[in-house]
């Protein structure tokens, strides 16, 4: 219990800022992985059609 009083908790604006950054990076990485998977899938399909 004493340890919890010594913790330097972030302020509300900091939490909102960090949350926004995490959500943005999550969406960006998800789209990147989806795009790469989709692109490689189309590329492999194109290679084996000929």
PDBQT receptor file of N, H, CA, C and O in Angstrom, charges set to zero:
ATOM      1  N   UNK A   1       0.828  -1.190   0.000  1.00  0.00    +0.000 N 
ATOM      2  CA  UNK A   1       0.000   0.000   0.000  1.00  0.00    +0.000 C 
ATOM      3  C   UNK A   1       0.874   1.256   0.000  1.00  0.00    +0.000 C 
ATOM      4  O   UNK A   1       0.557   2.228  -0.686  1.00  0.00    +0.000 OA
ATOM      5  N   UNK A   2       1.947   1.244   0.748  1.00  0.00    +0.000 N 
ATOM      6  H   UNK A   2       2.204   0.454   1.305  1.00  0.00    +0.000 HD
ATOM      7  CA  UNK A   2       2.841   2.404   0.770  1.00  0.00    +0.000 C 
ATOM      8  C   UNK A   2       3.510   2.613  -0.586  1.00  0.00    +0.000 C 
ATOM      9  O   UNK A   2       3.770   3.744  -0.995  1.00  0.00    +0.000 OA
ATOM     10  N   UNK A   3       3.782   1.514  -1.273  1.00  0.00    +0.000 N 
ATOM     11  H   UNK A   3       3.570   0.594  -0.942  1.00  0.00    +0.000 HD
ATOM     12  CA  UNK A   3       4.412   1.632  -2.594  1.00  0.00    +0.000 C 
ATOM     13  C   UNK A   3       3.494   2.341  -3.581  1.00  0.00    +0.000 C 
ATOM     14  O   UNK A   3       3.964   3.095  -4.433  1.00  0.00    +0.000 OA
ATOM     15  N   UNK A   4       2.193   2.108  -3.473  1.00  0.00    +0.000 N 
ATOM     16  H   UNK A   4       1.811   1.496  -2.781  1.00  0.00    +0.000 HD
ATOM     17  CA  UNK A   4       1.248   2.707  -4.415  1.00  0.00    +0.000 C 
ATOM     18  C   UNK A   4       1.208   4.228  -4.269  1.00  0.00    +0.000 C 
ATOM     19  O   UNK A   4       0.930   4.933  -5.238  1.00  0.00    +0.000 OA
ATOM     20  N   UNK A   5       1.485   4.741  -3.061  1.00  0.00    +0.000 N 
ATOM     21  H   UNK A   5       1.711   4.167  -2.273  1.00  0.00    +0.000 HD
ATOM     22  CA  UNK A   5       1.498   6.195  -2.863  1.00  0.00    +0.000 C 
ATOM     23  C   UNK A   5       2.752   6.818  -3.468  1.00  0.00    +0.000 C 
ATOM     24  O   UNK A   5       2.758   8.007  -3.785  1.00  0.00    +0.000 OA
ATOM     25  N   UNK A   6       3.794   6.044  -3.628  1.00  0.00    +0.000 N 
ATOM     26  H   UNK A   6       3.790   5.077  -3.370  1.00  0.00    +0.000 HD
ATOM     27  CA  UNK A   6       5.050   6.570  -4.153  1.00  0.00    +0.000 C 
ATOM     28  C   UNK A   6       5.110   6.519  -5.677  1.00  0.00    +0.000 C 
ATOM     29  O   UNK A   6       6.017   7.090  -6.282  1.00  0.00    +0.000 OA
ATOM     30  N   UNK A   7       4.156   5.845  -6.293  1.00  0.00    +0.000 N 
ATOM     31  H   UNK A   7       3.419   5.381  -5.801  1.00  0.00    +0.000 HD
ATOM     32  CA  UNK A   7       4.152   5.734  -7.749  1.00  0.00    +0.000 C 
ATOM     33  C   UNK A   7       3.820   7.092  -8.356  1.00  0.00    +0.000 C 
ATOM     34  O   UNK A   7       2.898   7.770  -7.904  1.00  0.00    +0.000 OA
ATOM     35  N   UNK A   8       4.571   7.486  -9.381  1.00  0.00    +0.000 N 
ATOM     36  H   UNK A   8       5.320   6.935  -9.749  1.00  0.00    +0.000 HD
ATOM     37  CA  UNK A   8       4.304   8.743 -10.092  1.00  0.00    +0.000 C 
ATOM     38  C   UNK A   8       3.313   8.445 -11.215  1.00  0.00    +0.000 C 
ATOM     39  O   UNK A   8       3.707   8.064 -12.317  1.00  0.00    +0.000 OA
ATOM     40  N   UNK A   9       2.033   8.623 -10.927  1.00  0.00    +0.000 N 
ATOM     41  H   UNK A   9       1.713   8.933 -10.032  1.00  0.00    +0.000 HD
ATOM     42  CA  UNK A   9       0.997   8.324 -11.910  1.00  0.00    +0.000 C 
ATOM     43  C   UNK A   9       0.981   9.397 -12.995  1.00  0.00    +0.000 C 
ATOM     44  O   UNK A   9       1.191  10.572 -12.695  1.00  0.00    +0.000 OA
ATOM     45  N   UNK A  10       0.736   9.017 -14.254  1.00  0.00    +0.000 N 
ATOM     46  H   UNK A  10       0.566   8.062 -14.498  1.00  0.00    +0.000 HD
ATOM     47  CA  UNK A  10       0.659  10.021 -15.325  1.00  0.00    +0.000 C 
ATOM     48  C   UNK A  10      -0.620  10.846 -15.194  1.00  0.00    +0.000 C 
ATOM     49  O   UNK A  10      -1.623  10.397 -14.637  1.00  0.00    +0.000 OA
ATOM     50  N   UNK A  11      -0.550  12.061 -15.723  1.00  0.00    +0.000 N 
ATOM     51  H   UNK A  11       0.265  12.426 -16.175  1.00  0.00    +0.000 HD
ATOM     52  CA  UNK A  11      -1.736  12.923 -15.699  1.00  0.00    +0.000 C 
ATOM     53  C   UNK A  11      -2.720  12.460 -16.778  1.00  0.00    +0.000 C 
ATOM     54  O   UNK A  11      -2.370  11.669 -17.654  1.00  0.00    +0.000 OA
ATOM     55  N   UNK A  12      -3.942  12.960 -16.699  1.00  0.00    +0.000 N 
ATOM     56  H   UNK A  12      -4.226  13.603 -15.987  1.00  0.00    +0.000 HD
ATOM     57  CA  UNK A  12      -4.967  12.567 -17.674  1.00  0.00    +0.000 C 
ATOM     58  C   UNK A  12      -4.553  12.911 -19.112  1.00  0.00    +0.000 C 
ATOM     59  O   UNK A  12      -4.700  12.068 -19.997  1.00  0.00    +0.000 OA
ATOM     60  N   UNK A  13      -4.034  14.138 -19.377  1.00  0.00    +0.000 N 
ATOM     61  H   UNK A  13      -3.915  14.823 -18.658  1.00  0.00    +0.000 HD
ATOM     62  CA  UNK A  13      -3.599  14.435 -20.753  1.00  0.00    +0.000 C 
ATOM     63  C   UNK A  13      -2.493  13.496 -21.247  1.00  0.00    +0.000 C 
ATOM     64  O   UNK A  13      -2.462  13.137 -22.425  1.00  0.00    +0.000 OA
ATOM     65  N   UNK A  14      -1.590  13.101 -20.353  1.00  0.00    +0.000 N 
ATOM     66  H   UNK A  14      -1.615  13.392 -19.396  1.00  0.00    +0.000 HD
ATOM     67  CA  UNK A  14      -0.540  12.159 -20.750  1.00  0.00    +0.000 C 
ATOM     68  C   UNK A  14      -1.132  10.805 -21.119  1.00  0.00    +0.000 C 
ATOM     69  O   UNK A  14      -0.721  10.192 -22.104  1.00  0.00    +0.000 OA
ATOM     70  N   UNK A  15      -2.091  10.341 -20.336  1.00  0.00    +0.000 N 
ATOM     71  H   UNK A  15      -2.425  10.839 -19.536  1.00  0.00    +0.000 HD
ATOM     72  CA  UNK A  15      -2.728   9.052 -20.623  1.00  0.00    +0.000 C 
ATOM     73  C   UNK A  15      -3.445   9.108 -21.964  1.00  0.00    +0.000 C 
ATOM     74  O   UNK A  15      -3.352   8.174 -22.760  1.00  0.00    +0.000 OA
ATOM     75  N   UNK A  16      -4.165  10.206 -22.219  1.00  0.00    +0.000 N 
ATOM     76  H   UNK A  16      -4.241  10.965 -21.572  1.00  0.00    +0.000 HD
ATOM     77  CA  UNK A  16      -4.872  10.360 -23.496  1.00  0.00    +0.000 C 
ATOM     78  C   UNK A  16      -3.867  10.386 -24.639  1.00  0.00    +0.000 C 
ATOM     79  O   UNK A  16      -4.090   9.762 -25.676  1.00  0.00    +0.000 OA
ATOM     80  N   UNK A  17      -2.764  11.100 -24.456  1.00  0.00    +0.000 N 
ATOM     81  H   UNK A  17      -2.582  11.606 -23.613  1.00  0.00    +0.000 HD
ATOM     82  CA  UNK A  17      -1.737  11.188 -25.493  1.00  0.00    +0.000 C 
ATOM     83  C   UNK A  17      -1.116   9.823 -25.779  1.00  0.00    +0.000 C 
ATOM     84  O   UNK A  17      -0.976   9.434 -26.939  1.00  0.00    +0.000 OA
ATOM     85  N   UNK A  18      -0.746   9.102 -24.734  1.00  0.00    +0.000 N 
ATOM     86  H   UNK A  18      -0.860   9.418 -23.792  1.00  0.00    +0.000 HD
ATOM     87  CA  UNK A  18      -0.143   7.779 -24.914  1.00  0.00    +0.000 C 
ATOM     88  C   UNK A  18      -1.131   6.802 -25.541  1.00  0.00    +0.000 C 
ATOM     89  O   UNK A  18      -0.757   5.988 -26.386  1.00  0.00    +0.000 OA
ATOM     90  N   UNK A  19      -2.387   6.883 -25.128  1.00  0.00    +0.000 N 
ATOM     91  H   UNK A  19      -2.691   7.543 -24.442  1.00  0.00    +0.000 HD
ATOM     92  CA  UNK A  19      -3.407   5.997 -25.688  1.00  0.00    +0.000 C 
ATOM     93  C   UNK A  19      -3.601   6.275 -27.172  1.00  0.00    +0.000 C 
ATOM     94  O   UNK A  19      -3.724   5.346 -27.971  1.00  0.00    +0.000 OA
ATOM     95  N   UNK A  20      -3.628   7.552 -27.542  1.00  0.00    +0.000 N 
ATOM     96  H   UNK A  20      -3.528   8.307 -26.893  1.00  0.00    +0.000 HD
ATOM     97  CA  UNK A  20      -3.770   7.929 -28.949  1.00  0.00    +0.000 C 
ATOM     98  C   UNK A  20      -2.603   7.388 -29.770  1.00  0.00    +0.000 C 
ATOM     99  O   UNK A  20      -2.802   6.860 -30.864  1.00  0.00    +0.000 OA
ATOM    100  N   UNK A  21      -1.402   7.519 -29.251  1.00  0.00    +0.000 N 
ATOM    101  H   UNK A  21      -1.240   7.948 -28.362  1.00  0.00    +0.000 HD
ATOM    102  CA  UNK A  21      -0.218   7.024 -29.960  1.00  0.00    +0.000 C 
ATOM    103  C   UNK A  21      -0.290   5.508 -30.130  1.00  0.00    +0.000 C 
ATOM    104  O   UNK A  21      -0.010   4.991 -31.212  1.00  0.00    +0.000 OA
ATOM    105  N   UNK A  22      -0.663   4.796 -29.074  1.00  0.00    +0.000 N 
ATOM    106  H   UNK A  22      -0.891   5.216 -28.195  1.00  0.00    +0.000 HD
ATOM    107  CA  UNK A  22      -0.736   3.334 -29.141  1.00  0.00    +0.000 C 
ATOM    108  C   UNK A  22      -1.786   2.893 -30.151  1.00  0.00    +0.000 C 
ATOM    109  O   UNK A  22      -1.539   1.975 -30.933  1.00  0.00    +0.000 OA
ATOM    110  N   UNK A  23      -2.960   3.533 -30.148  1.00  0.00    +0.000 N 
ATOM    111  H   UNK A  23      -3.161   4.279 -29.513  1.00  0.00    +0.000 HD
ATOM    112  CA  UNK A  23      -4.023   3.166 -31.091  1.00  0.00    +0.000 C 
ATOM    113  C   UNK A  23      -3.572   3.459 -32.519  1.00  0.00    +0.000 C 
ATOM    114  O   UNK A  23      -3.805   2.648 -33.416  1.00  0.00    +0.000 OA
ATOM    115  N   UNK A  24      -2.929   4.611 -32.745  1.00  0.00    +0.000 N 
ATOM    116  H   UNK A  24      -2.740   5.269 -32.017  1.00  0.00    +0.000 HD
ATOM    117  CA  UNK A  24      -2.456   4.960 -34.084  1.00  0.00    +0.000 C 
ATOM    118  C   UNK A  24      -1.429   3.940 -34.583  1.00  0.00    +0.000 C 
ATOM    119  O   UNK A  24      -1.516   3.477 -35.720  1.00  0.00    +0.000 OA
ATOM    120  N   UNK A  25      -0.464   3.593 -33.742  1.00  0.00    +0.000 N 
ATOM    121  H   UNK A  25      -0.393   3.969 -32.819  1.00  0.00    +0.000 HD
ATOM    122  CA  UNK A  25       0.561   2.619 -34.143  1.00  0.00    +0.000 C 
ATOM    123  C   UNK A  25      -0.074   1.256 -34.391  1.00  0.00    +0.000 C 
ATOM    124  O   UNK A  25       0.310   0.560 -35.330  1.00  0.00    +0.000 OA
ATOM    125  N   UNK A  26      -1.039   0.866 -33.564  1.00  0.00    +0.000 N 
ATOM    126  H   UNK A  26      -1.352   1.432 -32.801  1.00  0.00    +0.000 HD
ATOM    127  CA  UNK A  26      -1.734  -0.405 -33.738  1.00  0.00    +0.000 C 
ATOM    128  C   UNK A  26      -2.456  -0.461 -35.081  1.00  0.00    +0.000 C 
ATOM    129  O   UNK A  26      -2.347  -1.450 -35.805  1.00  0.00    +0.000 OA
ATOM    130  N   UNK A  27      -3.194   0.598 -35.415  1.00  0.00    +0.000 N 
ATOM    131  H   UNK A  27      -3.283   1.402 -34.826  1.00  0.00    +0.000 HD
ATOM    132  CA  UNK A  27      -3.915   0.637 -36.689  1.00  0.00    +0.000 C 
ATOM    133  C   UNK A  27      -2.927   0.636 -37.848  1.00  0.00    +0.000 C 
ATOM    134  O   UNK A  27      -3.125  -0.078 -38.831  1.00  0.00    +0.000 OA
ATOM    135  N   UNK A  28      -1.860   1.431 -37.741  1.00  0.00    +0.000 N 
ATOM    136  H   UNK A  28      -1.698   2.011 -36.942  1.00  0.00    +0.000 HD
ATOM    137  CA  UNK A  28      -0.865   1.502 -38.809  1.00  0.00    +0.000 C 
ATOM    138  C   UNK A  28      -0.213   0.144 -39.055  1.00  0.00    +0.000 C 
ATOM    139  O   UNK A  28      -0.100  -0.297 -40.199  1.00  0.00    +0.000 OA
ATOM    140  N   UNK A  29       0.214  -0.517 -37.981  1.00  0.00    +0.000 N 
ATOM    141  H   UNK A  29       0.122  -0.159 -37.051  1.00  0.00    +0.000 HD
ATOM    142  CA  UNK A  29       0.868  -1.817 -38.130  1.00  0.00    +0.000 C 
ATOM    143  C   UNK A  29      -0.103  -2.872 -38.664  1.00  0.00    +0.000 C 
ATOM    144  O   UNK A  29       0.285  -3.722 -39.466  1.00  0.00    +0.000 OA
ATOM    145  N   UNK A  30      -1.354  -2.821 -38.224  1.00  0.00    +0.000 N 
ATOM    146  H   UNK A  30      -1.669  -2.131 -37.573  1.00  0.00    +0.000 HD
ATOM    147  CA  UNK A  30      -2.354  -3.770 -38.726  1.00  0.00    +0.000 C 
ATOM    148  C   UNK A  30      -2.558  -3.589 -40.223  1.00  0.00    +0.000 C 
ATOM    149  O   UNK A  30      -2.596  -4.564 -40.973  1.00  0.00    +0.000 OA
ATOM    150  N   UNK A  31      -2.690  -2.339 -40.654  1.00  0.00    +0.000 N 
ATOM    151  H   UNK A  31      -2.659  -1.547 -40.044  1.00  0.00    +0.000 HD
ATOM    152  CA  UNK A  31      -2.863  -2.076 -42.084  1.00  0.00    +0.000 C 
ATOM    153  C   UNK A  31      -1.617  -2.472 -42.875  1.00  0.00    +0.000 C 
ATOM    154  O   UNK A  31      -1.727  -2.991 -43.986  1.00  0.00    +0.000 OA
ATOM    155  N   UNK A  32      -0.447  -2.235 -42.316  1.00  0.00    +0.000 N 
ATOM    156  H   UNK A  32      -0.357  -1.814 -41.413  1.00  0.00    +0.000 HD
ATOM    157  CA  UNK A  32       0.795  -2.607 -42.988  1.00  0.00    +0.000 C 
ATOM    158  C   UNK A  32       0.883  -4.121 -43.164  1.00  0.00    +0.000 C 
ATOM    159  O   UNK A  32       1.201  -4.601 -44.252  1.00  0.00    +0.000 OA
ATOM    160  N   UNK A  33       0.607  -4.864 -42.113  1.00  0.00    +0.000 N 
ATOM    161  H   UNK A  33       0.349  -4.474 -41.229  1.00  0.00    +0.000 HD
ATOM    162  CA  UNK A  33       0.667  -6.327 -42.194  1.00  0.00    +0.000 C 
ATOM    163  C   UNK A  33      -0.397  -6.853 -43.147  1.00  0.00    +0.000 C 
ATOM    164  O   UNK A  33      -0.129  -7.758 -43.938  1.00  0.00    +0.000 OA
ATOM    165  N   UNK A  34      -1.606  -6.291 -43.079  1.00  0.00    +0.000 N 
ATOM    166  H   UNK A  34      -1.824  -5.556 -42.437  1.00  0.00    +0.000 HD
ATOM    167  CA  UNK A  34      -2.662  -6.694 -44.001  1.00  0.00    +0.000 C 
ATOM    168  C   UNK A  34      -2.253  -6.395 -45.443  1.00  0.00    +0.000 C 
ATOM    169  O   UNK A  34      -2.427  -7.234 -46.328  1.00  0.00    +0.000 OA
ATOM    170  N   UNK A  35      -1.713  -5.207 -45.677  1.00  0.00    +0.000 N 
ATOM    171  H   UNK A  35      -1.572  -4.526 -44.958  1.00  0.00    +0.000 HD
ATOM    172  CA  UNK A  35      -1.303  -4.822 -47.025  1.00  0.00    +0.000 C 
ATOM    173  C   UNK A  35      -0.200  -5.711 -47.570  1.00  0.00    +0.000 C 
ATOM    174  O   UNK A  35      -0.239  -6.112 -48.733  1.00  0.00    +0.000 OA
ATOM    175  N   UNK A  36       0.783  -6.019 -46.735  1.00  0.00    +0.000 N 
ATOM    176  H   UNK A  36       0.814  -5.693 -45.790  1.00  0.00    +0.000 HD
ATOM    177  CA  UNK A  36       1.862  -6.894 -47.182  1.00  0.00    +0.000 C 
ATOM    178  C   UNK A  36       1.347  -8.296 -47.479  1.00  0.00    +0.000 C 
ATOM    179  O   UNK A  36       1.723  -8.896 -48.486  1.00  0.00    +0.000 OA
ATOM    180  N   UNK A  37       0.499  -8.817 -46.618  1.00  0.00    +0.000 N 
ATOM    181  H   UNK A  37       0.194  -8.330 -45.799  1.00  0.00    +0.000 HD
ATOM    182  CA  UNK A  37      -0.067 -10.147 -46.846  1.00  0.00    +0.000 C 
ATOM    183  C   UNK A  37      -0.897 -10.188 -48.110  1.00  0.00    +0.000 C 
ATOM    184  O   UNK A  37      -0.796 -11.128 -48.899  1.00  0.00    +0.000 OA
ATOM    185  N   UNK A  38      -1.716  -9.173 -48.300  1.00  0.00    +0.000 N 
ATOM    186  H   UNK A  38      -1.798  -8.410 -47.659  1.00  0.00    +0.000 HD
ATOM    187  CA  UNK A  38      -2.555  -9.098 -49.495  1.00  0.00    +0.000 C 
ATOM    188  C   UNK A  38      -1.693  -8.961 -50.751  1.00  0.00    +0.000 C 
ATOM    189  O   UNK A  38      -1.941  -9.617 -51.763  1.00  0.00    +0.000 OA
ATOM    190  N   UNK A  39      -0.674  -8.094 -50.671  1.00  0.00    +0.000 N 
ATOM    191  H   UNK A  39      -0.473  -7.561 -49.849  1.00  0.00    +0.000 HD
ATOM    192  CA  UNK A  39       0.207  -7.885 -51.817  1.00  0.00    +0.000 C 
ATOM    193  C   UNK A  39       0.983  -9.139 -52.188  1.00  0.00    +0.000 C 
ATOM    194  O   UNK A  39       1.065  -9.489 -53.366  1.00  0.00    +0.000 OA
ATOM    195  N   UNK A  40       1.549  -9.818 -51.203  1.00  0.00    +0.000 N 
ATOM    196  H   UNK A  40       1.482  -9.534 -50.246  1.00  0.00    +0.000 HD
ATOM    197  CA  UNK A  40       2.276 -11.058 -51.481  1.00  0.00    +0.000 C 
ATOM    198  C   UNK A  40       1.348 -12.130 -52.028  1.00  0.00    +0.000 C 
ATOM    199  O   UNK A  40       1.738 -12.906 -52.901  1.00  0.00    +0.000 OA
ATOM    200  N   UNK A  41       0.128 -12.177 -51.524  1.00  0.00    +0.000 N 
ATOM    201  H   UNK A  41      -0.189 -11.547 -50.815  1.00  0.00    +0.000 HD
ATOM    202  CA  UNK A  41      -0.845 -13.149 -52.011  1.00  0.00    +0.000 C 
ATOM    203  C   UNK A  41      -1.145 -12.910 -53.490  1.00  0.00    +0.000 C 
ATOM    204  O   UNK A  41      -1.160 -13.844 -54.291  1.00  0.00    +0.000 OA
ATOM    205  N   UNK A  42      -1.382 -11.654 -53.836  1.00  0.00    +0.000 N 
ATOM    206  H   UNK A  42      -1.370 -10.895 -53.185  1.00  0.00    +0.000 HD
ATOM    207  CA  UNK A  42      -1.657 -11.324 -55.240  1.00  0.00    +0.000 C 
ATOM    208  C   UNK A  42      -0.437 -11.606 -56.115  1.00  0.00    +0.000 C 
ATOM    209  O   UNK A  42      -0.576 -12.086 -57.240  1.00  0.00    +0.000 OA
ATOM    210  N   UNK A  43       0.759 -11.308 -55.601  1.00  0.00    +0.000 N 
ATOM    211  H   UNK A  43       0.873 -10.918 -54.687  1.00  0.00    +0.000 HD
ATOM    212  CA  UNK A  43       1.984 -11.526 -56.357  1.00  0.00    +0.000 C 
ATOM    213  C   UNK A  43       2.205 -13.008 -56.630  1.00  0.00    +0.000 C 
ATOM    214  O   UNK A  43       2.532 -13.389 -57.754  1.00  0.00    +0.000 OA
ATOM    215  N   UNK A  44       2.031 -13.844 -55.616  1.00  0.00    +0.000 N 
ATOM    216  H   UNK A  44       1.765 -13.534 -54.703  1.00  0.00    +0.000 HD
ATOM    217  CA  UNK A  44       2.210 -15.287 -55.786  1.00  0.00    +0.000 C 
ATOM    218  C   UNK A  44       1.156 -15.836 -56.741  1.00  0.00    +0.000 C 
ATOM    219  O   UNK A  44       1.463 -16.679 -57.583  1.00  0.00    +0.000 OA
ATOM    220  N   UNK A  45      -0.074 -15.368 -56.618  1.00  0.00    +0.000 N 
ATOM    221  H   UNK A  45      -0.323 -14.683 -55.934  1.00  0.00    +0.000 HD
ATOM    222  CA  UNK A  45      -1.135 -15.794 -57.536  1.00  0.00    +0.000 C 
ATOM    223  C   UNK A  45      -0.780 -15.403 -58.968  1.00  0.00    +0.000 C 
ATOM    224  O   UNK A  45      -0.989 -16.182 -59.898  1.00  0.00    +0.000 OA
ATOM    225  N   UNK A  46      -0.242 -14.193 -59.142  1.00  0.00    +0.000 N 
ATOM    226  H   UNK A  46      -0.073 -13.561 -58.387  1.00  0.00    +0.000 HD
ATOM    227  CA  UNK A  46       0.161 -13.730 -60.470  1.00  0.00    +0.000 C 
ATOM    228  C   UNK A  46       1.286 -14.599 -61.029  1.00  0.00    +0.000 C 
ATOM    229  O   UNK A  46       1.274 -14.936 -62.213  1.00  0.00    +0.000 OA
ATOM    230  N   UNK A  47       2.253 -14.964 -60.194  1.00  0.00    +0.000 N 
ATOM    231  H   UNK A  47       2.263 -14.690 -59.232  1.00  0.00    +0.000 HD
ATOM    232  CA  UNK A  47       3.378 -15.780 -60.659  1.00  0.00    +0.000 C 
ATOM    233  C   UNK A  47       2.930 -17.161 -61.133  1.00  0.00    +0.000 C 
ATOM    234  O   UNK A  47       3.430 -17.659 -62.141  1.00  0.00    +0.000 OA
ATOM    235  N   UNK A  48       2.004 -17.775 -60.423  1.00  0.00    +0.000 N 
ATOM    236  H   UNK A  48       1.598 -17.369 -59.604  1.00  0.00    +0.000 HD
ATOM    237  CA  UNK A  48       1.613 -19.140 -60.738  1.00  0.00    +0.000 C 
ATOM    238  C   UNK A  48       0.498 -19.238 -61.767  1.00  0.00    +0.000 C 
ATOM    239  O   UNK A  48       0.114 -20.346 -62.144  1.00  0.00    +0.000 OA
ATOM    240  N   UNK A  49      -0.030 -18.121 -62.229  1.00  0.00    +0.000 N 
ATOM    241  H   UNK A  49       0.281 -17.221 -61.922  1.00  0.00    +0.000 HD
ATOM    242  CA  UNK A  49      -1.062 -18.164 -63.264  1.00  0.00    +0.000 C 
ATOM    243  C   UNK A  49      -0.455 -18.387 -64.637  1.00  0.00    +0.000 C 
ATOM    244  O   UNK A  49      -1.142 -18.862 -65.542  1.00  0.00    +0.000 OA
ATOM    245  N   UNK A  50       0.794 -18.061 -64.809  1.00  0.00    +0.000 N 
ATOM    246  H   UNK A  50       1.351 -17.676 -64.074  1.00  0.00    +0.000 HD
ATOM    247  CA  UNK A  50       1.404 -18.163 -66.141  1.00  0.00    +0.000 C 
ATOM    248  C   UNK A  50       2.035 -19.499 -66.386  1.00  0.00    +0.000 C 
ATOM    249  O   UNK A  50       2.588 -19.734 -67.461  1.00  0.00    +0.000 OA
TER     250      UNK A  50
